């Protein structure tokens, strides 16, 4: 299939022939990490190990991931609705490479993204009309529609960064913010059931600095840019702010989290995130393989198993 590079005006012309919902591209969540040491089975926790200790082990294990394959069921609250998607992912953490094939809502849709390649755009096989491959920015409206996260956060990167930041920020409180609530089976794996509660969550005023948009503010402060956008009725998109403007932002990413933590590999297999309104995000991981051998060909559009 011929790869077609669309300029913005061309893409808008194409999109008029079918609804945006027909071309719904629902990639992601969050989350991949960098170091290259293979993950080994972790020893059983001692009686003295707390939920905080287990979370620290989780951070260490996730930071050792260099490649990952998994099936992700993603549910995120967007304007009080819950669009969801399910996709099969391949992730290489450094350099950052992502491939996924969607199971639903758009069966067979494929996406390939390599940081720094293809003009830093994702290549998409829509598996439907207009029957051509398209190239879209990870930060553009098409790929971010009904999304809390970008392609850069595929894997475990987001949750690890958020929790690590909270432990540092609330060092004296950190151990009291997490509790071990027992065990649960998930996708055939025995998991710790951990609950994190953040009593410090609130909304504050923030003055936008020169060169900042919501993406940068959220990245620097470990927040959700989507949460910021929804909280400010006059902000229509992630770059719709100006220096000197006062906006409302949360002081932290979440009021709490529920985590199912694989006891052997010490990686999260289910994550629920809460804000002041209740449930905000749900990420369910299935068939997770840590550090599988992924060839460079598996991150090319011509790979034998792909339909680009």
C-alpha positions, 0 to 999 in steps of 0.5 A: 500500500502506498504511503501518502503524506497529507498536508493539513489542508489535504487531511481536512479535505479527506475528513469531510467525506466521513465522520470523525467517529468513523476514523476514531484513532484511540491509541494509548496510555501512558506509559514506557521506560528506559533502562536495559536490565532484564526483570527477574522474579522478585522475592516474596515480601517479608512481613516487614515490607509495607505497601510503600516498600512494594511500590518502591520495588514496582518503580525499580522493576518498571525502570528496568524495562527496555521492551514490552508487549501487552494488550491494553484495555483503556477507559478514560473519562472525557466530558462525563463519557467513557470512550474505550479501546483495546489494542495489542502493543509493542514498545521499545523504550529507548529509542522510543518506538510504538506499534499497535493494532486495534481490536476495537472500536476500529478493528485492524487499525494499525499505528507505527511511531518512532520518535524522531523518524517520519517527521516525528509523525505516526503512520496509521493504517486506517484499515478503511476509507480512504484506504490509504496510510496517513501521517499524523502528529502525536500532539494533533487533534486527530490522535488526541481526540478522547485521549488523556495521554500521548504516544510518548506515554505508552507503557508504564512511564506515566504511572511511574513518574507520577508515583515517584514524584509524589513520594518525593513531594510528600516524603514525610507522608508517603508511607501513610498514603499507600495501603496493602489491601490483600491479594487478587488474581489478574489475567492468571497472575497473583497480584498485590492489591494496593490503594493509594490515597492522596489527601493533599489534592486540590485546585490552585491558580497558576500563571502561564509562563512564556513558552508554556502550553498545557503539555509543558505545564503538565510535564513539568509538574507531573499533572494531567494536561487533559484534566487542566483543559477540562477544568478551564472552560475558556481553554479549547485545546492544549496550546490555547493559553498565553503567557500571563494568563491565569488558569486553574490546575490541580496541585497533583495528578490524582486523589488516589490510585488502585493498583494490581501489582504482579507479585513475581514481576513487580509490575502493575497489571491494572491501574485505576486513577481517581480525581475529585469527581471519582474514577478518572482513568482505568488501564487493564494490561493483559498478556504482558511480556517484559523485555521480549526480543523485538527486532528492528524490522518489527518497527517498520511499515514493511514488516511481514505481519503488518498491513501498512 
